Amino acid sequence: MYDQCGVLDLRNFRLLKHHHSVVVYRERLEYHAQQRSRMRERIGKASGAPSLAKEIVSKVGATESMRYDCLGEINGPVAQFLAESELPTMIAIGSVPGTLEEAMLGVSLRDTVAFSSIMSTSAKKNLDAQVMATIPDPSKKDRFDYLDVHWYLWYGIGGLCTHLNLRIDGLQMAHSRVIRTSHGERIGVCLLHAIKHPNCSGPSALL
């Protein structure tokens, strides 16, 4: 993902959006497919699962430039994520004015009011949004430390699919917290992960 100088590998990530000082990159589809098949092959070796790597390599062509270093251990969470994720990774890099608390408040999804407010500013036309459940942790008193399950209903996806009258409803899990590094630096983290449910259409393949 990053080279030894900490620079993002643009061979495997492409520029998606640039707004003020924030830049968003998306993982290239062929690179994502190779990472996924390679990790599945490594995880499934013990069970004798067939290899998919050769098939994908033959489809995408010059794959020697695509590296797989820093993928982590086979039993680690990163490896499991790479093996199961169907959507490419997106990375946002940059800075915004304000304090860490103000930035965390801007992405807060802790309750229905905050979640609906943020969804209303999205490029997607939001029809409804609810916080379905909160998983409490009595030992955590930080207002930015939460784990929630959200439901959303969208109309269209930006300017790409609005002409299709497409409605998408889905579930996602959101986790937020502020951590401190060994050097004393404070880092705000907000993670979103889609949840598959038979009664929800979920993200479209057009994404």
Residue pairs with C-beta under 8 A, 6 or more apart in sequence:
1 8
1 9
1 12
1 13
1 70
2 8
2 9
2 70
3 9
8 25
8 91
8 93
9 67
10 25
11 65
11 66
12 27
12 28
12 31
12 66
12 67
13 25
13 26
13 27
13 28
13 31
13 91
14 25
14 26
14 28
15 23
15 24
15 25
16 24
16 25
16 26
16 90
17 23
17 24
18 24
20 94
21 94
21 95
21 96
22 92
22 93
22 94
22 95
22 96
23 92
23 93
23 94
24 90
24 91
24 92
24 93
25 90
25 91
25 92
25 93
26 88
26 89
26 90
26 91
27 88
27 89
27 90
28 88
29 88
30 56
30 59
30 60
30 63
30 66
31 66
32 85
32 88
32 89
33 56
33 60
34 53
34 56
34 57
34 60
34 63
34 66
34 68
35 68
35 71
35 82
36 82
36 83
36 85
37 52
37 53
37 55
37 56
38 53
38 68
38 71
39 71
39 74
39 79
39 82
39 83
40 49
40 52
40 83
41 49
41 51
41 52
41 53
42 74
42 79
43 74
43 79
43 80
43 83
57 63
71 78
71 79
71 82
72 78
72 79
73 79
87 194
87 203
87 207
96 103
100 178
100 186
100 188
101 144
103 188
104 144
104 176
104 178
104 188
104 190
105 144
106 118
107 118
107 176
107 190
108 114
108 118
108 144
108 176
109 115
109 118
109 131
109 146
109 148
109 150
109 174
109 176
109 190
110 131
110 134
110 143
110 146
110 148
110 176
111 131
112 129
112 130
112 131
115 129
115 130
115 131
115 150
116 126
116 129
116 130
119 126
119 129
119 152
120 126
123 157
123 158
123 159
124 154
124 155
124 156
124 157
124 158
125 154
125 155
125 156
125 162
126 152
126 153
126 154
126 155
127 153
127 154
127 155
127 167
128 151
128 152
128 153
129 150
129 151
129 152
129 153
130 150
130 151
130 152
131 148
131 149
131 150
132 148
132 149
132 150
132 151
132 171
133 148
133 149
134 146
134 147
134 148
134 149
135 147
135 148
135 149
137 145
137 147
140 146
140 177
142 177
142 178
144 176
144 177
144 178
144 188
145 176
145 177
145 178
146 174
146 175
146 176
146 177
147 173
147 174
147 175
148 173
148 174
148 175
149 171
149 172
149 173
149 174
149 195
150 171
150 172
150 173
150 174
151 169
151 170
151 171
151 200
152 169
152 170
152 172
153 167
153 168
153 169
154 167
154 168
154 169
155 162
155 165
155 166
155 167
156 162
156 163
156 164
156 165
156 166
157 166
157 168
157 204
157 206
157 207
160 206
161 204
161 206
166 204
166 206
167 201
168 201
168 202
168 203
168 204
169 200
169 201
170 194
170 195
170 197
170 200
170 201
170 202
170 203
171 194
171 195
171 196
171 197
171 200
171 202
172 192
172 193
172 194
172 195
173 192
173 193
173 195
174 190
174 191
174 192
175 189
175 190
175 191
176 188
176 189
176 190
176 191
177 188
177 189
178 186
178 187
178 188
178 189
179 186
179 187
179 189
180 186
180 187
181 187
194 202
194 203
196 202
